[in-house]
Amino acid sequence: MKRPIAMFAGTGHAVPRRALTNDEFAAMGIETSDEWIRERTGIRQRYIAGDGETLTSLVTEASRQAMADAGVHAGELDAIILGTVSPDRLMPATAVEVQAALGASRAVAFDLGAACSGWLYSAQVAEGLLATGQYETVLVIGGEVLSRIVNWKDRNTCVLFGDGAGATIVRRSTKGRGILSAYMRSDGNLADLLHRPKGGGCFPMNDAVLAEGSHYIQMSGREVFKHAVRSMADASDRALDGAKLSGTDIDLMIPHQANIRIIEATAKHANIPMEKVFVNVDRFGNTSAASIPIALDEARRQGRIVDGSTVLFAAFGAGFTWGSMVVRF
Ligand SMILES: CC(C)(COP(=O)(O)OP(=O)(O)OC[C@H]1O[C@@H](n2cnc3c(N)ncnc32)[C@H](O)[C@@H]1OP(=O)(O)O)[C@@H](O)C(=O)NCCC(=O)NCCS
């Protein structure tokens, strides 16, 4: 089928009330420093969910904004796809809780677990739904409350992640706007480099799991870093090739916001100067599936994306999963 099929008609985002700065980790007894975190990652602060703040509440708020932006009401939603690996409950999917909160009674709702690539995968699934002709309007969200699945005693991971949600409305393309090219990959051989080892069906939660903290996120940082740089570069190439464009044709690049050094390496590979790269990892940390849609919403609201802008997206995450898209707005 010929692209573009699907376009982004609205965006929104939400984060918890509380911002946690790098300096605050010391008071929590974690041996780290603002300097170490900023130099290695570019992160200055991240938002952390507090009492009463859940994945459902953040995603619902972001979704309401995106729906208002697109002029879409809940009854028009045909599907809700939520990219997340930190659902409010293991069963049912958080997407159905969001459906209920929004009153989107006609929609089919499900979660999609692709870690930091979650929104990018979800957008491509939505495009596929639209291509069937049976769906018109899809709410595509990336949302995470990673603060509840990181080990707050593990400095290798707890300084990196943040909570938040970014929502987008995907509708049928008009005037040649929308997804020009898209790419997805995964490699399960590398699953153990970034994972939650226990607490699932294979090793059910018990006192031993709780005591050793093996239900929390564990990561081999250096290995992940290497793969992220390689995969995001490859993904950028694929999407550019698919759209028959080069880096110089791109008005803005929105990469997954994990680490400023990964972002810089990806941009350099794609021949895109940093002035054309959207960066907010300094304020949000790595919000996994939420990172790209939060950045997309900020970029639009700041006027960095206007009608006709050509935007390159690239993501990488646990799995490993990775992918990319070129979108004309
Ligand atoms: C995690 C990461 C920032 C570490 O940076 P790095 O340059 O690889 O760090 P190094 O391996 O040189 O240094 C690690 C050392 O710093 C220490 N360290 C780890 N976290 C620390 C922290 N928050 N504060 C201070 N020191 C820390 C380690 O204990 C280790 O010490 P050791 O050498 O005595 O064992 C980097 O590997 C990274 O960004 N990886 C990718 C992570 C990511 O983006 N994951 C999500 C992908 S979607």
The ligand as an SDF file (V2000), in Angstrom:
LIG
                    3D

 48 50  0  0  0  0  0  0  0  0999 V2000
   25.0030    4.0640   32.3660 C   0  0  0  0  0  0  0  0  0  0  0  0
   26.0350    4.9380   31.6840 C   0  0  0  0  0  0  0  0  0  0  0  0
   25.6040    6.4060   31.8090 C   0  0  0  0  0  0  0  0  0  0  0  0
   27.3770    4.7600   32.3710 C   0  0  0  0  0  0  0  0  0  0  0  0
   28.3070    5.5670   31.7310 O   0  0  0  0  0  0  0  0  0  0  0  0
   29.7070    4.9550   31.3530 P   0  0  0  0  0  0  0  0  0  0  0  0
   30.4970    6.0430   30.7270 O   0  0  0  0  0  0  0  0  0  0  0  0
   29.4630    3.7160   30.5730 O   0  0  0  0  0  0  0  0  0  0  0  0
   30.2780    4.6370   32.7510 O   0  0  0  0  0  0  0  0  0  0  0  0
   31.5500    3.7850   32.9850 P   0  0  0  0  0  0  0  0  0  0  0  0
   31.2740    2.3820   32.5970 O   0  0  0  0  0  0  0  0  0  0  0  0
   32.7310    4.4650   32.4050 O   0  0  0  0  0  0  0  0  0  0  0  0
   31.6730    3.9230   34.5340 O   0  0  0  0  0  0  0  0  0  0  0  0
   30.9790    3.0910   35.3060 C   0  0  0  0  0  0  0  0  0  0  0  0
   31.4660    3.3780   36.7100 C   0  0  0  0  0  0  0  0  0  0  0  0
   30.6550    4.4250   37.2150 O   0  0  0  0  0  0  0  0  0  0  0  0
   29.9720    3.9590   38.3460 C   0  0  0  0  0  0  0  0  0  0  0  0
   28.6310    4.5060   38.3450 N   0  0  0  0  0  0  0  0  0  0  0  0
   27.5200    3.9920   37.8020 C   0  0  0  0  0  0  0  0  0  0  0  0
   26.4800    4.7890   38.0340 N   0  0  0  0  0  0  0  0  0  0  0  0
   26.9450    5.8340   38.7390 C   0  0  0  0  0  0  0  0  0  0  0  0
   26.3570    6.9700   39.2580 C   0  0  0  0  0  0  0  0  0  0  0  0
   25.0290    7.2130   39.1130 N   0  0  0  0  0  0  0  0  0  0  0  0
   27.1230    7.8610   39.9170 N   0  0  0  0  0  0  0  0  0  0  0  0
   28.4270    7.6390   40.0700 C   0  0  0  0  0  0  0  0  0  0  0  0
   29.0530    6.5640   39.6000 N   0  0  0  0  0  0  0  0  0  0  0  0
   28.3160    5.6610   38.9410 C   0  0  0  0  0  0  0  0  0  0  0  0
   29.9480    2.4490   38.2090 C   0  0  0  0  0  0  0  0  0  0  0  0
   29.8040    1.8290   39.4630 O   0  0  0  0  0  0  0  0  0  0  0  0
   31.2840    2.1770   37.5920 C   0  0  0  0  0  0  0  0  0  0  0  0
   32.2560    2.2170   38.5890 O   0  0  0  0  0  0  0  0  0  0  0  0
   33.4590    1.1570   38.5870 P   0  0  0  0  0  0  0  0  0  0  0  0
   34.1930    1.4220   37.3130 O   0  0  0  0  0  0  0  0  0  0  0  0
   34.1940    1.5090   39.8180 O   0  0  0  0  0  0  0  0  0  0  0  0
   32.7950   -0.1660   38.6170 O   0  0  0  0  0  0  0  0  0  0  0  0
   26.1840    4.5790   30.1800 C   0  0  0  0  0  0  0  0  0  0  0  0
   26.7440    3.3100   30.0770 O   0  0  0  0  0  0  0  0  0  0  0  0
   24.8670    4.5880   29.4520 C   0  0  0  0  0  0  0  0  0  0  0  0
   24.2850    5.6360   29.2580 O   0  0  0  0  0  0  0  0  0  0  0  0
   24.4110    3.4380   28.9720 N   0  0  0  0  0  0  0  0  0  0  0  0
   23.1700    3.3550   28.2610 C   0  0  0  0  0  0  0  0  0  0  0  0
   22.0500    3.4230   29.2460 C   0  0  0  0  0  0  0  0  0  0  0  0
   20.7420    3.6490   28.5860 C   0  0  0  0  0  0  0  0  0  0  0  0
   20.5690    4.6370   27.9190 O   0  0  0  0  0  0  0  0  0  0  0  0
   19.8030    2.7360   28.7970 N   0  0  0  0  0  0  0  0  0  0  0  0
   18.5180    2.8230   28.2640 C   0  0  0  0  0  0  0  0  0  0  0  0
   18.5400    2.5140   26.8220 C   0  0  0  0  0  0  0  0  0  0  0  0
   16.9840    2.7570   26.1680 S   0  0  0  0  0  0  0  0  0  0  0  0
  1  2  1  0
  2  3  1  0
  2  4  1  0
  2 36  1  0
  4  5  1  0
  5  6  1  0
  6  7  2  0
  6  8  1  0
  6  9  1  0
  9 10  1  0
 10 11  2  0
 10 12  1  0
 10 13  1  0
 13 14  1  0
 14 15  1  0
 15 16  1  0
 15 30  1  0
 16 17  1  0
 17 18  1  0
 17 28  1  0
 18 19  1  0
 18 27  1  0
 19 20  2  0
 20 21  1  0
 21 22  1  0
 21 27  2  0
 22 23  1  0
 22 24  2  0
 24 25  1  0
 25 26  2  0
 26 27  1  0
 28 29  1  0
 28 30  1  0
 30 31  1  0
 31 32  1  0
 32 33  2  0
 32 34  1  0
 32 35  1  0
 36 37  1  0
 36 38  1  0
 38 39  2  0
 38 40  1  0
 40 41  1  0
 41 42  1  0
 42 43  1  0
 43 44  2  0
 43 45  1  0
 45 46  1  0
 46 47  1  0
 47 48  1  0
M  END
$$$$
